[in-house]
Amino acid sequence: MDTEVEHILTTTHRPDLLTQYYTLTDQWEPALSLSSTHDRIALRATFYKFARWLEEKGDETGAIAAFEKSGVFSVEVPRMILKRGGDVGKFVAVTEDKALRKWYAQYSESHGDFSTALKYYELAEDTLSVVRVLCQCEDLAQARAIAEKTNNPAAFYHIARQCERDGQ
């Protein structure tokens, strides 16, 4: 039956359906090969499905590589690490991905770890968030210095609102 399905979908020039068939039957090599050559629109989705399949099978290294190729690396890899109870901080420390660094800064801030949040907001080059956290930690002088150094209008606006709120 496999060869019949492949033959029908090949002769009808439907690489999208053939890719879908391969993924449903866990034939990942032909699915990825076909996606990369004839069904480029489904390539990222195919890599995502492949990564989830690898994750279910316990191949975390392969899953991470496939998540990178699918374009959802900065969301799925931390989820995968947190799911198994690992330390996301170790993973984020070795990456250069600004989106992932910002996510980890937000994660740290939400858990009350403001020093780690500041560190990763700075690495992500998110000036407004650095100033916001400094204002929250009542370090207005440091926040002003960073706003002046970067000349970020949003940071100045946040500091002005903070001063207005404090009656300064």
Disulfide bonds with the S-S distance in Angstrom:
none
